[in-house]
Amino acid sequence: MIHDRNPGMPLTTDWFDRVLVNRPAAERRAATLTTRRSVKKEHQAAWLVKAITCTDLTTLAGDDTDHRVERLCAKARRPLADHIVKGLGLPDMPTTGAVCVYPTMVAPAKRALSNSGIPVASVATGFPAGLTPLNLRLAEIRYAVDQGADEIDIVITREHVFKGNWTALYDEIAAMREASGAAHMKAILATGELTTLSNVYAASMVAMQAGSDFIKTSTGKEPVNATLPVSLTMVRALRDYGARTGVKVGFKPAGGIKTAKDAIAWQILMKEELGRRWLEPDLFRFGASSMLADIERQLEHYVTGRYAASHRHAIA
């Protein structure tokens, strides 16, 4: 199931420039999400399998090598041990939503994932700071696309948000969207550095108006990454944008999401705020690396009644 891409629209600041987000209210709402709904036993197992299919399995380390990327891709193809898949009664091995790497690692990832149907996502635009000159950031996008990237995760310039320079932010993101070509583009807002939830809402709206196919919380390199109150603010912006335009835009929380419990919390957020449709990988992704290991551990316990030692599961 694939939704139509976001065509974008002219910058319309009155959609967001007077919106003020009440942080205590957002925090209270976020705090109730996981207490109002309890997911147990076979239902929990089903939610965790769904989380696997929505995971952008990620390596963004300075010591990445083609061999590490190949190992990650092997885990993306077979994220669960065979006995777990059999014990769950699944007809096929689930696969992750994508593999996310640096631009120079796109080609090895494409080779390792050939014939799997798993897309390759690449960060670009001077990730994680995004402070290189715009022409170099656009060149990096084009390089990643030329290497075969199916998705591009770009980073916005935070200074434009602090100054309320929405035209500069819009023009920058629109240029990145054009450079991405056929590759779906995710706009990383680096929400931990945007100071206020009102800034998060405004940046989300500008990114969508400029044509972003997804909005993403974080690079994973900020002091504070994905949180439920920030995600709630971004999801409400998604909902407002969709109500005005009829366009579905995806959402990707990233950074600090490490456990199966985290995976369920963010899925509950999507289900409560946007509905079942936003639990599919064309509209929802986790940016994660270690989360998959804990999901596999919890599913092992569901199937066998015991937790396996970590060395018994293939590492990503």
NULO-994913 format. One record per residue: x, y, z of N, C-alpha, C, O in turn; residue in three letters. Coordinates in steps of 0.001 Angstrom, whole numbers, plus 500000, padded with zeros to 6 digits. Atoms other than C-alpha are relative to their C-alpha. Layout:
NULO-994913
XYZXYZXYZXYZALA...
end
This chain:
NULO-994913
500851498811500000500000500000500000500889501241500000501653501449500942MET499201498792500111501601503261498867499076501190499768498223501159498881ILE500822498804500180500029506684499249500658500920498985501853500800498713HIS499456499028500937500453509492496736500994500919500714500851501205501902ASP499008499105499418503438511757497290499392501368500300498382501764499719ARG500437498662499633503029515158498868500461500990498928501665501193498777ASN499582499070501045502998517698496006500468501342500534501053502135499796PRO499663498705499449503548520600498383499016501068499556498046500779498855GLY500895498882500282501924524014498066500764501294500273501854501246500844MET499331498737499663502824527713498289500098500191501513499243499724502266PRO499845499691498585504115528896501643498806500831500480498492501874499908LEU501184499317499457501078529930503726500201500131501505499839499236502269THR499594499865498605502260531312507041498835500119500971498984499820502156THR501109499853499045498827532012508479499437498658500449498539498626501290ASP500375501315499503498394528246508886500697499677501319500280498764502032TRP499221500379498820500931528286511716500556501158500806500927500954501962PHE499241498968499298502324531695512669499317500520501254499945501223502046ASP500681499603498766499690532285515356499649498805500889498925498940501875ARG500269501205499207499596528721516673500974499941501166502188499972500965VAL499189500148498795500860528430520254499684498645500624498525498337500900LEU500192501333499440501373524948521657500285500048501490501350500496501913VAL499899500021498540500816524520525389500775498756500415500245497646500359ASN499162501157499676503696522301526548499428499152501138499372497931500990ARG500572500859498943502121521178529877498810499176499510498657498016499893PRO501150500754500512498941520196528030500461498866499091499919497762499148ALA499467501048500883500932518285525400500631498886500820500485497709500490ALA499375501017499150502889516522528137498966499157500728499141497949500885GLU501067500765499331499693515560529985499344499024499038499103497869499390ARG500614500881500997498133514161526812500928498836499673500492497687499600ARG499041501059500339501296512239525951500121498987501133500263497789500888ALA499851500888498844501510510820529476498847499020500122499023497930500667ALA501161500890499872498017509314529228499932498944498891499182497975499007THR500125500896501154498588507541525911500249498550500368499498497665499958LEU499636501380499690500251504462527361499309499468501243499445498288501565THR500708500463498807498106504322530507498546499669499715497917498923500466THR501411500233500326494707504306528824499794498724499208498682498198499165ARG500133501187500849495413501340526560501067498985500417502252499312500473ARG499079501062499622496977498040527644500047498959498884499012498453498451SER499825500960501088498391495731524987500752498805500565501906498938500974VAL499418501172499357499092492208526224499948498781499076499182498734498114LYS499987501341500581499884488676525044500033500037498475500912500674497895LYS499932500103501456499040487934521406499826501355499320500341501572498223GLU500167498657500568497979491536520805501329500756500038501686501452499087HIS498689499375499905501341492773522042500944499430498947501694500171498312GLN499146500619501010503099490268519797499683500542498610500592500797497820ALA500385499478501313501110491508516793500496501432499808500969501788498729ALA499520498616500096501977495143517552501515500029499797502023500883499070TRP498548500015500133505665494242517845500429499546498606501403500064498059LEU499700500393501382505678492438514494499732501174499062500509501428498141VAL500295498816500811504022495505512977501115501038500133501485501682499151LYS498918499034499795506754497673514530501231499645499175501918500534498671ALA498861500416500820509407495610512743499839500500498576500787501011497980ILE500238499621501401507819496343509378500045501504499788500113501973498651THR499953498538500079507873500074510190501338500565500472501451501765500725CYS498703499569499485511511500220511294500970500319498874501176499507497972THR498848499679500837514231502053509387501231499542500777501741500276501623ASP498848500551499283517086499846510598501230500816499597501547500927498413LEU499092498887500262519906502339510915501400499748500525501571499224501626THR498646499829499498523668502633511152500546501311499456500636501505498244THR499467498687500357525109506149511158501192500287500902501209501264501651LEU498808499886499165528487505676512804501197500412499149501249500142497949ALA498805499565500714531822507171511875500864498857499530501676499034498621GLY499199501152500408533333503696511596499190498981499194499533497799499160ASP500765500891500877530685502246509267500888499467498870501738500183498342ASP499304500619501128532059499855506657498974499275499139497830499083499552THR500937500727500847530510498005503755499614498672500641498498498194500440ASP500322501277499353530710494795505814498960500193501104498062499367501266HIS501008499725498972528783496350508700498638500229499352497624499742499850ARG501252499731500699526144497581506255499406498708499450498193498511499514VAL500490501285500501525897494124504668499377499178501122498355498522500920GLU500559500724498861525329492612508118498656500595500414497714499870500734ARG501257499329499675522654495220508846498906499606499016497763499372499410LEU500984500352501027520926494402505561499537498555500152498374498239499898CYS500392501387499755520982490697506372498981499925501131498042499131501078ALA500959499963498895519198491498509641498678500599499544497616500180500005LYS501239499403500533516691493673507748499192498966499228497962498962499282ALA500678501066500763515896490703505499499399498940500918498318498418500648ARG500435501054499091515572488271508419500123500512501438501047500125502155ARG499883499382498676514893490263511604499693499067501165500022499386502308PRO500365500940498946513600487252513560500583498628499720500768498241498567LEU499583501386500142514885483769514199498845499163499432497675499462499667ALA501025500814500662513049481085512232499003499409500982497810499332500687ASP500923500641499056511617479430515341498989501001500569497890500613500964HIS500943498983499539510029482728516413498912500209498956497728500277499284ILE500977499834501080508378483204513031499026498823499990497817499010499855VAL500857501199499973507080479623513190499083500017501218497898499699501110LYS500790499976498778505914480032516782498891501040499968497844500854500587GLY501021498964500142504009483192515896498940499647498965497895500293498891LEU500946500389501043502275481428513025499985500942498816498981501040498111GLY499942499071501122503441484006510489500202499252498693500967498288498659LEU499835500706501278503151482963506832501371500220499377501869499364498645PRO498707499665500584506432484672505916500847500748501018500340501268502012ASP499101499200499181509471486264507485499695501485499781499732501939498638MET500185498554500195508683489960508110501333500644499661502388500092499971PRO498788499243500282511188492512506862499833501423500533498716501883500769THR500085498639499485512048495974508093499517500959498920499511500633497733THR500540499017500938510618499114506513501038500532499049500725500829497896GLY498904499491500826513996500283505198501296499773500756501292499380501922ALA498681499911499370517721500399505903500497501416499754500432501909498628VAL499575498601500094519143503876506610501502500103500258501997499625501278CYS498540499929499946522830504680505984500473501365499498499675502182499038VAL499393498820500599525215507455504979500065499844498475499994498724497970TYR499984500082501473525432508331501242501053499052499426500786498370498437PRO498955500879500532528714506447500734499712498526500246500365497660499664THR500361501387499709527091503297502129498753499549499228498303498414499389MET501211500346500738524073503385499780500264498849499026499488497894498976VAL499727501031501006525676501282497040500167498611500624499567497658500127ALA499939501322499358526702498416499384498640499519500512498319498333500434PRO501327500374499501523217498506500923499101499530498858498381498542499001ALA500826500395501153521531498342497503500382498606499529499510497798499210LYS499571501348500426523627495312496560499511498948500983499022497892500582ARG500386500988498986522885493566499847498504499778500064498057498713500490ALA501457500100499924519147494226499572499351499701498654498128499778498533LEU500555500250501334518729493343495891498929498924500052499084497905500725SER501126500943500104515454491561495126499257499783501322498486498831501441ASN500689500162498711514240492044498723498765500882500107497862500598500894SER501091499037499875511870494962498161500177500975501143499308501816501369GLY499741499100498878513411496748501153500689501254499465501757501140498863ILE499376498778500509514161500405500303501234500390500801501378500026501969PRO498830499436499341517448502103501116499772501493500194499501502223499241VAL500092498575499669517241505459502884501399500524500277502237499819500839ALA498709499379499738520177507840503028499792501349500661498979502153500205SER499948498639499478520763510800505297500840500832499036501672500296498304VAL499254499120500898522126513815503440499958501415500554499511501634501680ALA500039498556499682522505517622503529500838500355501216500400501115502080THR499123499658498891525434517764505920499543499465501332499766500093502367GLY500484500650498781523855515424508458501157499851500995502262499506500577PHE501269499622499348523533515899511405499788501504500162498664501928500428PRO500148498573499710524218519651511706499297500749498880498552501694499142ALA500635499326501131523109520659508189500524501404499763499788502268499286GLY499461498643500089525437523657508191501026500165498876501784501135498876LEU499159499812501181527337523099504954499243500876498998498020500989499084THR500684499148500986526606525449502015498917499245499246499037498044499004PRO501162500643500606523310524759500289500362499235498734499841498144498507LEU499661500705501236524905523848496951500648498658500289500440497701499544ASN499387501278499633526950521141498680498963499032500569499039497825500338LEU501059500867499466523896519837500520499150499422498870498771498251498914ARG500772500495501140521979519573497251500817498984499203500273497993498716LEU499131500946500712524963517854495611500042498661500728500096497606500095ALA499982501244499228524998515315498447498713499209499781498742497982499686GLU501259500685500314521325514541497834500095499319498640499745498147498500ILE499914500562501357521974514024494130500958498815499961500709497841499252ARG499068501121499928524951511794494916499308498763500565499422497675500000TYR500683501135499383522857509585497214498963499402499063498828498181498981ALA500993500484500965520093509356494606500685499254498863500210498200498439VAL499257500670501066522635508475491905500527498641500440500657497724499628ASP499525501279499469523941505713494168498864498992500158499106497803500364GLN501146500902499940520418504283494288499086500181501184498206499351501408GLY500855499793498829518829505740497416498539500146499581498217500875498643ALA501442499925500251515055505256497457499343501094500831498273501595500482ASP500517498991499080514529507726500310501155500871500474502275500391500646GLU498989499056499543516419510814501450499513500666501279498412501215501320ILE500310499339498737516451512092505046500845501270500083502054501199500302ASP499285498728500004517376515799504950499909500665501369499043500324502176ILE499977499263498740518202518150507837499687501466499719500243502055498792VAL500324498587500203516687521611508141501036500893500692501771500434501566ILE499175498998499336518602524774509102499223500559501183498215501241500996THR500722499589498795517554525467512683499931501520500117498954502058500638ARG499964498542499894518553529138512425498779500646499356498269501647499858GLU501174499431500663515686529785510005498783499959500927497948500864500908HIS501122500127499059513256528564512678500139501027501111499171501705501454VAL499797499054498899514797530658515457499669501427499577499129502202500367PHE500236498643500493514550533785513306498610500187499401498238501297499021LYS501309499912500641511089532979511983500106500320498524499205500928497946GLY499780499735501426512524533152508468499399498844499206500114497989498684ASN500715501131500580509906530858507017500203499917498485500188498822497922TRP499746500036501447510547531857503406501318499295499707501390498468498799THR498706500654500205514207530821503674499898498505500272500454497698499528ALA500159501417499681513238527539505324499218499287498902499606498204498464LEU500827500587501067510553526830502725500818499819498718500797498746498114TYR499235500076501249512851527615499781501079498927500074501324498216499099ASP498953501003499810515615525424501200499425498583499879499975497741499168GLU500587501349500025513351522408501751499457499682498607499597498556498131ILE500516500222501350511676522850498356501126499645499034500954498789498166ALA498846500323500856515111522829496682500490498589500269500894497887499342ALA499589501362499645515984519639498542499019498977499459499412497901499009MET501027500893500562512704518066497488500219499827498502500098498716497985ARG499740500095501433513505518887493851501243499159499727501253498355498795GLU498770500768500191517031517456494196499780498518500267500477497677499700ALA500267501408499664515579514237495659499352499241498853499406498012498819SER500599500651501154513722513538492424498933499007500400497994499344501122GLY500996501030499718511805510275492629500129499416501399499232498708501856ALA499816500524498646513224509455496071499093500736500976499009501963500943ALA500827499369498980510818510083498929500882500759500979501957500285501349HIS499180499151499145512069512867501183499399500135501386498216500439501541MET500385499803498600511929512967504985500756501214500521501977501290500384LYS499389498792499451512582516337506653500234499811501491499287499649502261ALA499642500133498585514445516036509964499979501390500628500699502287500188ILE500147498690499381513453518911512236500969500242501143501112501381501588LEU499099499852498840516001518250515036499266500689501140499710501724501637ALA500923499344499072513231519025517511500625500312501347500204501258502013THR499350499729498722515509518828520556500747501311500016501146501784501080GLY499287498729500096517166522013519303499082501160499600499567502273499394GLU500916498947500442514030523996518348499368500790501138498601501719500887LEU500350499234498790513353525203521929498539499869500420498266499489501559THR501416500007499602509524525372521851499188499072499107499566498796497968THR500897500826500794506702523144520694499302500827498922498909500286497889LEU500560499126501040505288526123518801500940500051498799500481500042497657SER499029500071501086508512526156516757499915498661499277500021498597498052ASN500119501338500600508116522416516201498793499944499067498880499413497960VAL501213500002500829504568522911514893500232500797498724499892500337497633TYR499782499146501170505592525749512575500958499354499017500704499356497813ALA499025500646500880508633523900511214499382498797499300499667498543498130ALA500692501139500606506481520821510616499137500459498834499154499852497764SER500909499508501032503956522845508629500769500520498787500376500258497651MET499204499497501121506611524602506521500592498832499203500591498854497972VAL499416501160500688508288521263505736498967499314499113499282498903497997ALA501042500634500798504993519818504538499584500881498832499382500380497726MET500354499105501099504091522887502494501067499988498911500754500178497736GLN498904500036500967507520522616500820500114498658499282500953498498498396ALA500048501250500750506750519065499729500615498795500666500827497781500001GLY499438501162499311508227516763502386498988498859500025497806499071500295SER500868501180499966506819513239502162499846499458501407498843498815501719ASP500014500357498584507631512591505836500551501182500780501336501966500247PHE499274499155499069508504514752508798500550499099501104499887498158501541ILE499239500871499101511025513279511241500479500817501184500876501971501022LYS499696499245498789511775514268514821501454500442500070501734501621500291THR498640499759499540515512514021515166501034499309499119500728498401498346SER498879500687500644518902513112513789500477498825500847501156497925500351THR499455500981499069519563510971516843501296500473500631501869499782501473GLY498732499466499493522593513159517575499794501183500945500764501706501495LYS500253498884499104520868515894519616499969499520501456499772498332501711GLU500079500398498584520952515930523437498651499393500366498591498464501172PRO501335500560499815517175515282523401499456499652498624499444500493497725VAL500472500442501311515714513264520551498485499811500014497775500696500490ASN501448500187500085512243511796519989499389499887501395499852499108502228ALA500801500125498785509784512349522840498535499978499578498182500432498490THR501423500073500344506060511726522943499342501375499885498538501564498972LEU500618498681500192505077515403523515500391500664498681499543501262498017PRO499579499464501291507155516505520519499301499269498861498818499887497912VAL500653500788501046505756513659518443498523500342499901497979500428498800SER501411499608500000502210514591519489499812501316499249498871501457498469LEU500089498706500682502823518159518288500137499837498494499383500441497731THR499785500223501425504139516954514922498826499253499367498420499547498242MET501143500764500510501291514482514512498767500887499874497992500733498929VAL501126499065500117498741517213515192500190500905498779499218501244498104ARG499733499219501214500444519290512473499680499177498754499113499693497791ALA500353500904501107500134516287510143498496499953499792498001500032498668LEU501454500102500072496469516009510964499393501292499448498476501251498628ARG500511498713500485495863519723510377500305500189498520499455500656497761ASP499623499871501411497745519683507080499122499098499123498669499510498055TYR500842500912500756495794516649505904498567500486499899497922500323498864GLY501370499487500017492489518248506869499844501142499001498791501286498379ALA500068498855500912493315521350504801500244499605498540499681500213497630ARG499552500303501368494843519639501753499514498659499468499497498441498257THR500342501351500422493620516045501699501212499134499730501071498030499203GLY498752500713500285497280514941501495500481499280501258500500499859502345VAL499427500772498899498718512197503700501521500173499997502177499944498981LYS498558499863499821502225512907505009500420499054501115499703498895502103VAL499540500986499035504263510349506931500731500610501181501070501793501184GLY499343499562498769505888510557510352501052498988500413500830497779500348PHE498908500871499565509208509195511635500620500540501287501340501538501247LYS499246499669498792510316509426515269501351499285499951501438498150499481PRO498661500591500052514049508779515649500832500523501155500676501665501588ALA499102499608498930516658508846518362499439499671501367498404500210501759GLY500413500324498644516350507319521813498886498976500108498441498661501212GLY501045501028499978513728504738520804500704498651500009501226498216498983ILE499109501145499814515339501580522154499302498697500368499895497627500230LYS500625501193499434512766499148523555498685499657499303498097500478498600THR501301500426500503509716497159522570498885500852500612497895501157499946ALA500980499129499347507784499260525090499910501343499287498816501879499112LYS499996498756500776508838502393523190499236499818498690498440500672498302ASP500647500247501290507676500850519920498484500016500137497791500592499299ALA501443500036499800504201500203521305499473501385500350498392501762499896ILE500453498662499613503965503692522842499804500880498776498795501579498677ALA500140499138501177504583505414519501498913499490499053498263500286498377TRP501096500512500822502200503084517678498643500393500588497706500694499849GLN501242499554499367499501503920520214499742501460499647498613501837499335ILE500148498596500391500144507605519519499417500111498595498465500861498379LEU500465499900501377499654507082515785498559499521499872497748500147499189MET501352500555500072496548504935516245498974500958500619497899501175500060LYS500932499106499297494936507355518726499778501302499235498652501794499158GLU500075498664500591495705510550516805499646499984498507498956500887498036GLU500189499990501451495616509546513118499253498793499456498755498833498331LEU500751501154500460494031506113512894500879498880499471502093499027499330GLY499307501234500391494967502651511691500880500162498763501903499491498632ARG499244499849501261496205503849508293501445500423500253502334500107499463ARG498647499527499702499239505465509954500821498979500787501783499342501464TRP499175501076499452500510502111511199500598499151498885501006498013499117LEU499392500683501134501766501126507751501302500704499621501425501916499801GLU498663499416500216505380501662506630500076501103498955501070501827498907PRO499959498872500941504469504044503800499638501319500665499814502384500075ASP500356498775499283503233506516506443500610500088501396500463501110502065LEU499431499975498660505088505586509624501278499165500045501301498019499595PHE498731500696499820508682504636510391500607500349501353500439501459501859ARG499118499744498869510871504284513442501421500126499462501839499323498627PHE498571499987500233514467505422513139500672499354501194500700499935502279GLY499499500742498839516183502839515310501084499021499586501199498635498422ALA499003501050500219519054500421515668499856498916501062499700497742500727SER500047501001498933518914498718519081498593499513500313498439498463500937SER501375500386499671515097498576519307499655498611499484498951497856500153MET500348501280500602514898495568517003500439498834500881499738497826500971LEU499514501082499142516985493454519394499045499751501160498802498599501520ALA500918500187498879514568494079522266498666499437499520498051498629500216ASP501234500579500548511548493355520058500173498502499807499296497721500177ILE499766501433500208513080490019519078500041499258501341499539498140501458GLU499922500605498668513793489301522742498608499802500589498324498751501164ARG501354500116499456510178489985523739499174498960499244498379498239499845GLN500733501008500780508806487862520897500502498593500308499727497637500302LEU499458501297499553511141485036521920499314499565501290498950498398501441GLU500658500331498728509623485198525401498551499607499772498054498678500408HIS501399500332500279506090485171523990499880498582499435498967497839499796TYR500070501312500667506823482075521876500451498873500915499831497810500938VAL499383501095499241508975480073524315499759500078501503499958499095502215THR500180499831498568508125481487527737501273500364500731501280500417501961GLY498742499618499354511738482487528386500741501005499117500518501089497909ARG499159499058500737514205485188527410501301499311499598501946498652500414TYR498735500563500474517139484094525295501133500968500290500929502181500330ALA498816499149499882520641485377525902500190500764498691499860500262497617ALA499888499139501192521470488199523499500869499372498925500657499616497737SER499106500576501021524219486181521809499297498936499146499843498486498139HIS500724500992500800521598483732520558499229500635498845498710499920497988ARG500658499302501094520087486390518272501044500681499127501985501293499632HIS499062499365500923521901487599515195499984501500500211498917502104500316ALA499925498564499792523160491152515679499854500721498671500137500177497604ILE500105499175501191522451493963513262501275500815499817501385501581498861ALA
end
